[in-house]
Amino acid sequence: MGQSRSQYKQQRNAENREKRPHAIHKFARISDRKARIVLDQIKGKDVIQAAAILQYNPRYGAYLVGKVLKSAVANAEENHSMDAQDLFVEEAIANQGPSMKRIQPRAKGRAYRINKRTSHITIVLNER
């Protein structure tokens, strides 16, 4: 082996790191189902076309996904020196995050559980 555990892990993580430009919004206050409805509309589309779709979509998820898309485009231009005109949405994923457990008072002193769900929204771009 010849190297410490931390050096080995650092080298392994560098090899497995995502090479494509991407952005992640963790713990977004929207359920993963609702985010996926919006993400499915922009998968495979050009960045400019995807931004236009999100701008005129009335859903709250479109607002959150739009922020992630802008961040991914900025990462592509700044870190990978790519042109925004050539980019398209290669992957758009919404994974389930932790749920916040809340209580709703009900009749006769009962309490009902309310799960306020969160999600992790990921957008990966690539060049055409």
N, CA, C and O atoms as CSV, one atom per row, in Angstrom:
chain,resi,resn,atom,element,x,y,z
A,1,MET,N,N,0.836,-1.178,0.000
A,1,MET,CA,C,0.000,0.000,0.000
A,1,MET,C,C,0.881,1.242,0.000
A,1,MET,O,O,0.801,2.039,-0.934
A,2,GLY,N,N,1.730,1.435,1.029
A,2,GLY,CA,C,2.729,2.485,1.001
A,2,GLY,C,C,2.222,3.895,1.279
A,2,GLY,O,O,2.989,4.850,1.157
A,3,GLN,N,N,0.972,4.049,1.644
A,3,GLN,CA,C,0.457,5.381,1.947
A,3,GLN,C,C,-0.541,5.290,3.088
A,3,GLN,O,O,-1.120,4.236,3.353
A,4,SER,N,N,-0.727,6.425,3.757
A,4,SER,CA,C,-1.644,6.424,4.890
A,4,SER,C,C,-3.091,6.292,4.401
A,4,SER,O,O,-3.391,6.471,3.220
A,5,ARG,N,N,-3.959,5.980,5.336
A,5,ARG,CA,C,-5.372,5.797,4.999
A,5,ARG,C,C,-5.977,7.079,4.429
A,5,ARG,O,O,-6.740,7.026,3.465
A,6,SER,N,N,-5.646,8.226,5.014
A,6,SER,CA,C,-6.210,9.483,4.533
A,6,SER,C,C,-5.697,9.822,3.131
A,6,SER,O,O,-6.442,10.361,2.313
A,7,GLN,N,N,-4.433,9.510,2.853
A,7,GLN,CA,C,-3.901,9.739,1.502
A,7,GLN,C,C,-4.589,8.830,0.489
A,7,GLN,O,O,-4.908,9.251,-0.623
A,8,TYR,N,N,-4.813,7.579,0.885
A,8,TYR,CA,C,-5.485,6.633,0.006
A,8,TYR,C,C,-6.912,7.091,-0.298
A,8,TYR,O,O,-7.352,7.051,-1.447
A,9,LYS,N,N,-7.637,7.530,0.753
A,9,LYS,CA,C,-9.015,7.988,0.564
A,9,LYS,C,C,-9.066,9.249,-0.292
A,9,LYS,O,O,-9.965,9.402,-1.120
A,10,GLN,N,N,-8.118,10.143,-0.100
A,10,GLN,CA,C,-8.075,11.375,-0.890
A,10,GLN,C,C,-7.856,11.056,-2.368
A,10,GLN,O,O,-8.493,11.653,-3.236
A,11,GLN,N,N,-6.961,10.121,-2.650
A,11,GLN,CA,C,-6.698,9.718,-4.037
A,11,GLN,C,C,-7.913,9.018,-4.645
A,11,GLN,O,O,-8.273,9.278,-5.793
A,12,ARG,N,N,-8.545,8.128,-3.870
A,12,ARG,CA,C,-9.731,7.420,-4.348
A,12,ARG,C,C,-10.881,8.384,-4.625
A,12,ARG,O,O,-11.572,8.249,-5.635
A,13,ASN,N,N,-11.091,9.350,-3.738
A,13,ASN,CA,C,-12.163,10.329,-3.935
A,13,ASN,C,C,-11.901,11.202,-5.153
A,13,ASN,O,O,-12.842,11.576,-5.853
A,14,ALA,N,N,-10.648,11.530,-5.415
A,14,ALA,CA,C,-10.314,12.336,-6.597
A,14,ALA,C,C,-10.626,11.571,-7.881
A,14,ALA,O,O,-11.049,12.166,-8.872
A,15,GLU,N,N,-10.418,10.257,-7.864
A,15,GLU,CA,C,-10.716,9.442,-9.045
A,15,GLU,C,C,-12.213,9.301,-9.265
A,15,GLU,O,O,-12.660,9.259,-10.411
A,16,ASN,N,N,-13.005,9.226,-8.188
A,16,ASN,CA,C,-14.446,9.002,-8.291
A,16,ASN,C,C,-15.258,10.288,-8.372
A,16,ASN,O,O,-16.481,10.240,-8.506
A,17,ARG,N,N,-14.590,11.440,-8.291
A,17,ARG,CA,C,-15.302,12.720,-8.285
A,17,ARG,C,C,-15.990,12.956,-9.630
A,17,ARG,O,O,-15.490,12.565,-10.684
A,18,GLU,N,N,-17.146,13.604,-9.560
A,18,GLU,CA,C,-17.920,13.932,-10.769
A,18,GLU,C,C,-17.133,14.926,-11.620
A,18,GLU,O,O,-16.779,16.009,-11.154
A,19,LYS,N,N,-16.862,14.550,-12.870
A,19,LYS,CA,C,-16.051,15.405,-13.751
A,19,LYS,C,C,-16.915,16.383,-14.545
A,19,LYS,O,O,-16.422,17.400,-15.031
A,20,ARG,N,N,-18.209,16.069,-14.675
A,20,ARG,CA,C,-19.112,16.952,-15.412
A,20,ARG,C,C,-19.567,18.089,-14.505
A,20,ARG,O,O,-19.611,17.926,-13.285
A,21,PRO,N,N,-19.910,19.245,-15.088
A,21,PRO,CA,C,-20.405,20.339,-14.244
A,21,PRO,C,C,-21.765,19.975,-13.656
A,21,PRO,O,O,-22.634,19.446,-14.350
A,22,HIS,N,N,-21.936,20.265,-12.376
A,22,HIS,CA,C,-23.182,19.908,-11.703
A,22,HIS,C,C,-23.427,20.854,-10.539
A,22,HIS,O,O,-22.542,21.609,-10.136
A,23,ALA,N,N,-24.633,20.802,-10.007
A,23,ALA,CA,C,-25.000,21.556,-8.817
A,23,ALA,C,C,-26.003,20.735,-8.027
A,23,ALA,O,O,-26.804,19.994,-8.597
A,24,ILE,N,N,-25.950,20.875,-6.703
A,24,ILE,CA,C,-26.816,20.105,-5.820
A,24,ILE,C,C,-27.461,21.063,-4.812
A,24,ILE,O,O,-26.782,21.904,-4.223
A,25,HIS,N,N,-28.759,20.929,-4.626
A,25,HIS,CA,C,-29.456,21.646,-3.557
A,25,HIS,C,C,-29.898,20.610,-2.549
A,25,HIS,O,O,-30.836,19.851,-2.794
A,26,LYS,N,N,-29.223,20.581,-1.420
A,26,LYS,CA,C,-29.546,19.593,-0.394
A,26,LYS,C,C,-30.573,20.167,0.569
A,26,LYS,O,O,-30.599,21.370,0.827
A,27,PHE,N,N,-31.403,19.307,1.087
A,27,PHE,CA,C,-32.426,19.638,2.084
A,27,PHE,C,C,-33.406,20.687,1.564
A,27,PHE,O,O,-33.818,21.573,2.313
A,28,ALA,N,N,-33.779,20.595,0.295
A,28,ALA,CA,C,-34.774,21.513,-0.279
A,28,ALA,C,C,-36.128,21.193,0.341
A,28,ALA,O,O,-36.496,20.025,0.470
A,29,ARG,N,N,-36.874,22.236,0.726
A,29,ARG,CA,C,-38.151,22.038,1.416
A,29,ARG,C,C,-39.273,21.760,0.422
A,29,ARG,O,O,-40.241,22.515,0.322
A,30,ILE,N,N,-39.122,20.673,-0.300
A,30,ILE,CA,C,-40.136,20.206,-1.232
A,30,ILE,C,C,-39.986,18.694,-1.299
A,30,ILE,O,O,-38.874,18.174,-1.209
A,31,SER,N,N,-41.100,17.986,-1.457
A,31,SER,CA,C,-40.994,16.534,-1.523
A,31,SER,C,C,-40.332,16.125,-2.842
A,31,SER,O,O,-40.403,16.846,-3.837
A,32,ASP,N,N,-39.698,14.975,-2.829
A,32,ASP,CA,C,-38.981,14.516,-4.017
A,32,ASP,C,C,-39.934,14.254,-5.179
A,32,ASP,O,O,-39.554,14.433,-6.337
A,33,ARG,N,N,-41.167,13.833,-4.890
A,33,ARG,CA,C,-42.155,13.596,-5.950
A,33,ARG,C,C,-42.463,14.884,-6.708
A,33,ARG,O,O,-42.488,14.905,-7.938
A,34,LYS,N,N,-42.699,15.962,-5.948
A,34,LYS,CA,C,-43.064,17.234,-6.565
A,34,LYS,C,C,-41.890,17.815,-7.348
A,34,LYS,O,O,-42.090,18.441,-8.389
A,35,ALA,N,N,-40.679,17.614,-6.861
A,35,ALA,CA,C,-39.500,18.098,-7.572
A,35,ALA,C,C,-39.293,17.317,-8.871
A,35,ALA,O,O,-38.885,17.888,-9.882
A,36,ARG,N,N,-39.574,16.004,-8.844
A,36,ARG,CA,C,-39.379,15.174,-10.033
A,36,ARG,C,C,-40.310,15.576,-11.172
A,36,ARG,O,O,-39.943,15.449,-12.340
A,37,ILE,N,N,-41.506,16.057,-10.851
A,37,ILE,CA,C,-42.448,16.492,-11.892
A,37,ILE,C,C,-41.814,17.605,-12.717
A,37,ILE,O,O,-41.927,17.618,-13.943
A,38,VAL,N,N,-41.149,18.535,-12.046
A,38,VAL,CA,C,-40.508,19.652,-12.732
A,38,VAL,C,C,-39.235,19.190,-13.442
A,38,VAL,O,O,-38.965,19.609,-14.567
A,39,LEU,N,N,-38.455,18.329,-12.789
A,39,LEU,CA,C,-37.188,17.875,-13.371
A,39,LEU,C,C,-37.403,17.080,-14.651
A,39,LEU,O,O,-36.595,17.162,-15.576
A,40,ASP,N,N,-38.492,16.306,-14.713
A,40,ASP,CA,C,-38.764,15.515,-15.909
A,40,ASP,C,C,-39.037,16.395,-17.123
A,40,ASP,O,O,-38.840,15.963,-18.258
A,41,GLN,N,N,-39.492,17.630,-16.892
A,41,GLN,CA,C,-39.776,18.541,-18.005
A,41,GLN,C,C,-38.511,19.080,-18.653
A,41,GLN,O,O,-38.538,19.450,-19.827
A,42,ILE,N,N,-37.384,19.134,-17.911
A,42,ILE,CA,C,-36.171,19.751,-18.462
A,42,ILE,C,C,-35.082,18.743,-18.822
A,42,ILE,O,O,-34.049,19.134,-19.366
A,43,LYS,N,N,-35.284,17.453,-18.532
A,43,LYS,CA,C,-34.270,16.452,-18.858
A,43,LYS,C,C,-34.002,16.426,-20.353
A,43,LYS,O,O,-34.934,16.360,-21.155
A,44,GLY,N,N,-32.715,16.479,-20.734
A,44,GLY,CA,C,-32.332,16.385,-22.133
A,44,GLY,C,C,-32.465,17.681,-22.916
A,44,GLY,O,O,-32.085,17.727,-24.086
A,45,LYS,N,N,-32.990,18.731,-22.308
A,45,LYS,CA,C,-33.182,20.004,-23.010
A,45,LYS,C,C,-31.926,20.864,-22.923
A,45,LYS,O,O,-31.102,20.683,-22.026
A,46,ASP,N,N,-31.785,21.807,-23.868
A,46,ASP,CA,C,-30.712,22.789,-23.794
A,46,ASP,C,C,-30.921,23.643,-22.550
A,46,ASP,O,O,-32.043,23.778,-22.063
A,47,VAL,N,N,-29.839,24.216,-22.042
A,47,VAL,CA,C,-29.913,25.006,-20.811
A,47,VAL,C,C,-30.823,26.217,-21.000
A,47,VAL,O,O,-31.601,26.549,-20.105
A,48,ILE,N,N,-30.735,26.876,-22.147
A,48,ILE,CA,C,-31.545,28.074,-22.396
A,48,ILE,C,C,-33.027,27.703,-22.462
A,48,ILE,O,O,-33.873,28.398,-21.900
A,49,GLN,N,N,-33.333,26.608,-23.149
A,49,GLN,CA,C,-34.712,26.144,-23.258
A,49,GLN,C,C,-35.233,25.691,-21.885
A,49,GLN,O,O,-36.386,25.955,-21.544
A,50,ALA,N,N,-34.392,25.016,-21.105
A,50,ALA,CA,C,-34.794,24.561,-19.772
A,50,ALA,C,C,-35.082,25.750,-18.857
A,50,ALA,O,O,-36.042,25.723,-18.087
A,51,ALA,N,N,-34.258,26.784,-18.940
A,51,ALA,CA,C,-34.471,27.976,-18.114
A,51,ALA,C,C,-35.785,28.657,-18.486
A,51,ALA,O,O,-36.489,29.163,-17.612
A,52,ALA,N,N,-36.121,28.673,-19.779
A,52,ALA,CA,C,-37.375,29.276,-20.225
A,52,ALA,C,C,-38.571,28.474,-19.720
A,52,ALA,O,O,-39.571,29.056,-19.299
A,53,ILE,N,N,-38.478,27.154,-19.757
A,53,ILE,CA,C,-39.558,26.292,-19.257
A,53,ILE,C,C,-39.777,26.556,-17.771
A,53,ILE,O,O,-40.917,26.676,-17.322
A,54,LEU,N,N,-38.695,26.645,-17.014
A,54,LEU,CA,C,-38.804,26.834,-15.565
A,54,LEU,C,C,-39.339,28.220,-15.215
A,54,LEU,O,O,-40.055,28.383,-14.228
A,55,GLN,N,N,-38.991,29.212,-16.024
A,55,GLN,CA,C,-39.413,30.583,-15.728
A,55,GLN,C,C,-40.929,30.730,-15.797
A,55,GLN,O,O,-41.512,31.492,-15.025
A,56,TYR,N,N,-41.574,30.008,-16.712
A,56,TYR,CA,C,-43.014,30.136,-16.897
A,56,TYR,C,C,-43.811,28.997,-16.289
A,56,TYR,O,O,-45.011,28.879,-16.533
A,57,ASN,N,N,-43.160,28.166,-15.505
A,57,ASN,CA,C,-43.851,27.091,-14.799
A,57,ASN,C,C,-44.328,27.640,-13.451
A,57,ASN,O,O,-43.515,28.179,-12.700
A,58,PRO,N,N,-45.621,27.522,-13.121
A,58,PRO,CA,C,-46.129,28.126,-11.891
A,58,PRO,C,C,-45.789,27.365,-10.611
A,58,PRO,O,O,-46.043,27.877,-9.521
A,59,ARG,N,N,-45.232,26.178,-10.703
A,59,ARG,CA,C,-44.963,25.379,-9.512
A,59,ARG,C,C,-43.807,25.960,-8.690
A,59,ARG,O,O,-42.896,26.587,-9.231
A,60,TYR,N,N,-43.865,25.739,-7.379
A,60,TYR,CA,C,-42.792,26.179,-6.490
A,60,TYR,C,C,-41.500,25.413,-6.793
A,60,TYR,O,O,-40.404,25.957,-6.656
A,61,GLY,N,N,-41.637,24.156,-7.203
A,61,GLY,CA,C,-40.461,23.359,-7.540
A,61,GLY,C,C,-39.675,23.940,-8.699
A,61,GLY,O,O,-38.457,23.777,-8.768
A,62,ALA,N,N,-40.368,24.622,-9.619
A,62,ALA,CA,C,-39.688,25.237,-10.756
A,62,ALA,C,C,-38.755,26.340,-10.291
A,62,ALA,O,O,-37.687,26.539,-10.870
A,63,TYR,N,N,-39.151,27.058,-9.249
A,63,TYR,CA,C,-38.305,28.116,-8.683
A,63,TYR,C,C,-37.018,27.516,-8.106
A,63,TYR,O,O,-35.926,28.024,-8.364
A,64,LEU,N,N,-37.146,26.431,-7.323
A,64,LEU,CA,C,-35.979,25.795,-6.714
A,64,LEU,C,C,-35.067,25.173,-7.765
A,64,LEU,O,O,-33.846,25.316,-7.701
A,65,VAL,N,N,-35.671,24.479,-8.737
A,65,VAL,CA,C,-34.885,23.832,-9.792
A,65,VAL,C,C,-34.185,24.889,-10.645
A,65,VAL,O,O,-33.060,24.678,-11.097
A,66,GLY,N,N,-34.849,26.023,-10.866
A,66,GLY,CA,C,-34.232,27.114,-11.634
A,66,GLY,C,C,-32.970,27.627,-10.967
A,66,GLY,O,O,-31.987,27.925,-11.645
A,67,LYS,N,N,-32.988,27.733,-9.645
A,67,LYS,CA,C,-31.804,28.170,-8.913
A,67,LYS,C,C,-30.663,27.169,-9.058
A,67,LYS,O,O,-29.504,27.553,-9.218
A,68,VAL,N,N,-31.001,25.878,-9.002
A,68,VAL,CA,C,-29.978,24.841,-9.139
A,68,VAL,C,C,-29.407,24.853,-10.556
A,68,VAL,O,O,-28.202,24.682,-10.742
A,69,LEU,N,N,-30.267,25.055,-11.551
A,69,LEU,CA,C,-29.818,25.106,-12.943
A,69,LEU,C,C,-28.868,26.276,-13.170
A,69,LEU,O,O,-27.836,26.118,-13.821
A,70,LYS,N,N,-29.210,27.449,-12.638
A,70,LYS,CA,C,-28.334,28.617,-12.774
A,70,LYS,C,C,-26.975,28.364,-12.132
A,70,LYS,O,O,-25.940,28.756,-12.669
A,71,SER,N,N,-26.992,27.705,-10.978
A,71,SER,CA,C,-25.754,27.382,-10.284
A,71,SER,C,C,-24.903,26.409,-11.087
A,71,SER,O,O,-23.684,26.565,-11.156
A,72,ALA,N,N,-25.535,25.400,-11.699
A,72,ALA,CA,C,-24.806,24.425,-12.510
A,72,ALA,C,C,-24.184,25.092,-13.732
A,72,ALA,O,O,-23.052,24.775,-14.099
A,73,VAL,N,N,-24.915,26.017,-14.369
A,73,VAL,CA,C,-24.383,26.741,-15.533
A,73,VAL,C,C,-23.199,27.599,-15.107
A,73,VAL,O,O,-22.186,27.650,-15.804
A,74,ALA,N,N,-23.320,28.275,-13.963
A,74,ALA,CA,C,-22.213,29.095,-13.470
A,74,ALA,C,C,-20.992,28.238,-13.155
A,74,ALA,O,O,-19.862,28.647,-13.419
A,75,ASN,N,N,-21.214,27.044,-12.588
A,75,ASN,CA,C,-20.104,26.126,-12.315
A,75,ASN,C,C,-19.431,25.684,-13.604
A,75,ASN,O,O,-18.206,25.573,-13.663
A,76,ALA,N,N,-20.229,25.430,-14.639
A,76,ALA,CA,C,-19.671,24.996,-15.925
A,76,ALA,C,C,-18.803,26.092,-16.533
A,76,ALA,O,O,-17.715,25.821,-17.040
A,77,GLU,N,N,-19.287,27.328,-16.481
A,77,GLU,CA,C,-18.537,28.439,-17.077
A,77,GLU,C,C,-17.277,28.756,-16.267
A,77,GLU,O,O,-16.215,29.012,-16.836
A,78,GLU,N,N,-17.401,28.738,-14.943
A,78,GLU,CA,C,-16.288,29.160,-14.093
A,78,GLU,C,C,-15.241,28.059,-13.913
A,78,GLU,O,O,-14.046,28.310,-14.064
A,79,ASN,N,N,-15.682,26.849,-13.595
A,79,ASN,CA,C,-14.742,25.780,-13.238
A,79,ASN,C,C,-14.295,24.935,-14.429
A,79,ASN,O,O,-13.185,24.404,-14.424
A,80,HIS,N,N,-15.148,24.802,-15.451
A,80,HIS,CA,C,-14.827,23.930,-16.583
A,80,HIS,C,C,-14.628,24.715,-17.879
A,80,HIS,O,O,-14.380,24.124,-18.930
A,81,SER,N,N,-14.735,26.037,-17.809
A,81,SER,CA,C,-14.596,26.952,-18.955
A,81,SER,C,C,-15.386,26.456,-20.176
A,81,SER,O,O,-14.852,26.371,-21.282
A,82,MET,N,N,-16.662,26.133,-19.954
A,82,MET,CA,C,-17.567,25.719,-21.021
A,82,MET,C,C,-18.455,26.893,-21.404
A,82,MET,O,O,-18.657,27.813,-20.612
A,83,ASP,N,N,-18.985,26.856,-22.625
A,83,ASP,CA,C,-19.886,27.898,-23.095
A,83,ASP,C,C,-21.326,27.488,-22.787
A,83,ASP,O,O,-21.721,26.349,-23.037
A,84,ALA,N,N,-22.103,28.419,-22.246
A,84,ALA,CA,C,-23.477,28.112,-21.841
A,84,ALA,C,C,-24.355,27.747,-23.029
A,84,ALA,O,O,-25.342,27.031,-22.864
A,85,GLN,N,N,-24.016,28.226,-24.226
A,85,GLN,CA,C,-24.819,27.939,-25.418
A,85,GLN,C,C,-24.780,26.455,-25.787
A,85,GLN,O,O,-25.730,25.929,-26.366
A,86,ASP,N,N,-23.670,25.779,-25.447
A,86,ASP,CA,C,-23.480,24.386,-25.857
A,86,ASP,C,C,-23.949,23.376,-24.813
A,86,ASP,O,O,-23.887,22.171,-25.060
A,87,LEU,N,N,-24.412,23.835,-23.663
A,87,LEU,CA,C,-24.747,22.927,-22.564
A,87,LEU,C,C,-26.175,22.404,-22.659
A,87,LEU,O,O,-27.066,23.076,-23.178
A,88,PHE,N,N,-26.375,21.197,-22.150
A,88,PHE,CA,C,-27.714,20.633,-22.026
A,88,PHE,C,C,-27.802,19.873,-20.704
A,88,PHE,O,O,-26.781,19.517,-20.115
A,89,VAL,N,N,-29.022,19.630,-20.249
A,89,VAL,CA,C,-29.258,18.940,-18.976
A,89,VAL,C,C,-29.149,17.443,-19.232
A,89,VAL,O,O,-30.031,16.842,-19.845
A,90,GLU,N,N,-28.064,16.850,-18.760
A,90,GLU,CA,C,-27.852,15.420,-18.980
A,90,GLU,C,C,-28.586,14.587,-17.930
A,90,GLU,O,O,-29.236,13.597,-18.265
A,91,GLU,N,N,-28.485,14.985,-16.669
A,91,GLU,CA,C,-29.178,14.270,-15.593
A,91,GLU,C,C,-29.886,15.281,-14.698
A,91,GLU,O,O,-29.356,16.356,-14.418
A,92,ALA,N,N,-31.064,14.930,-14.262
A,92,ALA,CA,C,-31.816,15.744,-13.304
A,92,ALA,C,C,-32.459,14.776,-12.317
A,92,ALA,O,O,-33.351,14.008,-12.677
A,93,ILE,N,N,-31.994,14.823,-11.062
A,93,ILE,CA,C,-32.384,13.826,-10.071
A,93,ILE,C,C,-32.922,14.523,-8.826
A,93,ILE,O,O,-32.411,15.567,-8.421
A,94,ALA,N,N,-33.950,13.944,-8.225
A,94,ALA,CA,C,-34.433,14.382,-6.920
A,94,ALA,C,C,-34.501,13.170,-6.007
A,94,ALA,O,O,-35.331,12.282,-6.202
A,95,ASN,N,N,-33.632,13.138,-5.018
A,95,ASN,CA,C,-33.619,12.055,-4.040
A,95,ASN,C,C,-34.301,12.505,-2.762
A,95,ASN,O,O,-34.368,13.698,-2.466
A,96,GLN,N,N,-34.800,11.551,-2.017
A,96,GLN,CA,C,-35.506,11.859,-0.780
A,96,GLN,C,C,-34.514,12.267,0.302
A,96,GLN,O,O,-33.489,11.614,0.501
A,97,GLY,N,N,-34.833,13.354,0.997
A,97,GLY,CA,C,-34.038,13.803,2.132
A,97,GLY,C,C,-34.740,13.424,3.428
A,97,GLY,O,O,-35.736,12.702,3.404
A,98,PRO,N,N,-34.232,13.904,4.556
A,98,PRO,CA,C,-34.872,13.592,5.831
A,98,PRO,C,C,-36.203,14.314,5.973
A,98,PRO,O,O,-36.372,15.419,5.458
A,99,SER,N,N,-37.144,13.693,6.670
A,99,SER,CA,C,-38.451,14.301,6.912
A,99,SER,C,C,-38.459,14.955,8.288
A,99,SER,O,O,-37.936,14.402,9.255
A,100,MET,N,N,-39.063,16.145,8.361
A,100,MET,CA,C,-39.249,16.794,9.650
A,100,MET,C,C,-40.599,16.329,10.191
A,100,MET,O,O,-41.622,16.473,9.520
A,101,LYS,N,N,-40.603,15.779,11.385
A,101,LYS,CA,C,-41.838,15.260,11.962
A,101,LYS,C,C,-42.519,16.360,12.779
A,101,LYS,O,O,-41.920,16.942,13.683
A,102,ARG,N,N,-43.778,16.630,12.441
A,102,ARG,CA,C,-44.544,17.655,13.143
A,102,ARG,C,C,-45.866,17.048,13.614
A,102,ARG,O,O,-46.283,15.995,13.132
A,103,ILE,N,N,-46.521,17.725,14.562
A,103,ILE,CA,C,-47.760,17.232,15.163
A,103,ILE,C,C,-48.901,18.182,14.821
A,103,ILE,O,O,-48.755,19.400,14.924
A,104,GLN,N,N,-50.046,17.615,14.409
A,104,GLN,CA,C,-51.276,18.381,14.152
A,104,GLN,C,C,-52.296,17.995,15.220
A,104,GLN,O,O,-52.689,16.830,15.290
A,105,PRO,N,N,-52.737,18.942,16.054
A,105,PRO,CA,C,-53.757,18.601,17.060
A,105,PRO,C,C,-55.067,18.189,16.392
A,105,PRO,O,O,-55.475,18.778,15.391
A,106,ARG,N,N,-55.719,17.179,16.952
A,106,ARG,CA,C,-56.989,16.694,16.428
A,106,ARG,C,C,-58.002,16.618,17.571
A,106,ARG,O,O,-57.695,16.959,18.713
A,107,ALA,N,N,-59.200,16.170,17.246
A,107,ALA,CA,C,-60.271,16.121,18.240
A,107,ALA,C,C,-59.958,15.128,19.359
A,107,ALA,O,O,-59.203,14.174,19.166
A,108,LYS,N,N,-60.554,15.370,20.537
A,108,LYS,CA,C,-60.452,14.506,21.710
A,108,LYS,C,C,-59.005,14.322,22.178
A,108,LYS,O,O,-58.642,13.259,22.681
A,109,GLY,N,N,-58.191,15.352,22.011
A,109,GLY,CA,C,-56.824,15.312,22.540
A,109,GLY,C,C,-55.857,14.465,21.745
A,109,GLY,O,O,-54.729,14.234,22.181
A,110,ARG,N,N,-56.280,14.001,20.589
A,110,ARG,CA,C,-55.368,13.196,19.772
A,110,ARG,C,C,-54.381,14.091,19.029
A,110,ARG,O,O,-54.566,15.304,18.933
A,111,ALA,N,N,-53.335,13.466,18.508
A,111,ALA,CA,C,-52.349,14.204,17.718
A,111,ALA,C,C,-52.012,13.381,16.482
A,111,ALA,O,O,-51.703,12.193,16.581
A,112,TYR,N,N,-52.073,14.017,15.322
A,112,TYR,CA,C,-51.719,13.343,14.077
A,112,TYR,C,C,-50.334,13.793,13.639
A,112,TYR,O,O,-49.950,14.951,13.800
A,113,ARG,N,N,-49.604,12.846,13.084
A,113,ARG,CA,C,-48.250,13.116,12.620
A,113,ARG,C,C,-48.297,13.747,11.232
A,113,ARG,O,O,-49.039,13.289,10.363
A,114,ILE,N,N,-47.508,14.795,11.027
A,114,ILE,CA,C,-47.335,15.407,9.710
A,114,ILE,C,C,-45.861,15.306,9.355
A,114,ILE,O,O,-45.007,15.745,10.125
A,115,ASN,N,N,-45.552,14.733,8.199
A,115,ASN,CA,C,-44.179,14.643,7.714
A,115,ASN,C,C,-43.927,15.770,6.735
A,115,ASN,O,O,-44.533,15.809,5.664
A,116,LYS,N,N,-43.040,16.688,7.089
A,116,LYS,CA,C,-42.636,17.750,6.167
A,116,LYS,C,C,-41.393,17.234,5.459
A,116,LYS,O,O,-40.300,17.205,6.024
A,117,ARG,N,N,-41.584,16.834,4.226
A,117,ARG,CA,C,-40.533,16.133,3.508
A,117,ARG,C,C,-39.533,17.093,2.874
A,117,ARG,O,O,-39.869,18.224,2.524
A,118,THR,N,N,-38.297,16.616,2.735
A,118,THR,CA,C,-37.259,17.377,2.057
A,118,THR,C,C,-36.677,16.509,0.942
A,118,THR,O,O,-36.929,15.306,0.879
A,119,SER,N,N,-35.896,17.139,0.065
A,119,SER,CA,C,-35.285,16.392,-1.027
A,119,SER,C,C,-33.919,16.979,-1.354
A,119,SER,O,O,-33.594,18.106,-0.980
A,120,HIS,N,N,-33.132,16.181,-2.061
A,120,HIS,CA,C,-31.830,16.612,-2.561
A,120,HIS,C,C,-31.943,16.676,-4.084
A,120,HIS,O,O,-32.101,15.645,-4.739
A,121,ILE,N,N,-31.863,17.886,-4.650
A,121,ILE,CA,C,-32.039,18.094,-6.089
A,121,ILE,C,C,-30.657,18.214,-6.733
A,121,ILE,O,O,-29.852,19.052,-6.327
A,122,THR,N,N,-30.383,17.377,-7.738
A,122,THR,CA,C,-29.103,17.372,-8.435
A,122,THR,C,C,-29.343,17.587,-9.931
A,122,THR,O,O,-30.214,16.956,-10.530
A,123,ILE,N,N,-28.549,18.494,-10.523
A,123,ILE,CA,C,-28.592,18.703,-11.980
A,123,ILE,C,C,-27.173,18.567,-12.507
A,123,ILE,O,O,-26.259,19.239,-12.029
A,124,VAL,N,N,-26.989,17.686,-13.504
A,124,VAL,CA,C,-25.703,17.463,-14.143
A,124,VAL,C,C,-25.813,17.923,-15.597
A,124,VAL,O,O,-26.735,17.530,-16.312
A,125,LEU,N,N,-24.869,18.756,-16.027
A,125,LEU,CA,C,-24.865,19.280,-17.396
A,125,LEU,C,C,-23.761,18.610,-18.200
A,125,LEU,O,O,-22.868,17.970,-17.645
A,126,ASN,N,N,-23.836,18.768,-19.507
A,126,ASN,CA,C,-22.792,18.291,-20.403
A,126,ASN,C,C,-22.848,19.105,-21.691
A,126,ASN,O,O,-23.827,19.805,-21.950
A,127,GLU,N,N,-21.789,19.006,-22.498
A,127,GLU,CA,C,-21.742,19.741,-23.762
A,127,GLU,C,C,-22.264,18.878,-24.900
A,127,GLU,O,O,-22.085,17.660,-24.895
A,128,ARG,N,N,-22.909,19.509,-25.875
A,128,ARG,CA,C,-23.356,18.792,-27.069
A,128,ARG,C,C,-22.221,18.724,-28.050
A,128,ARG,O,O,-22.374,18.161,-29.134
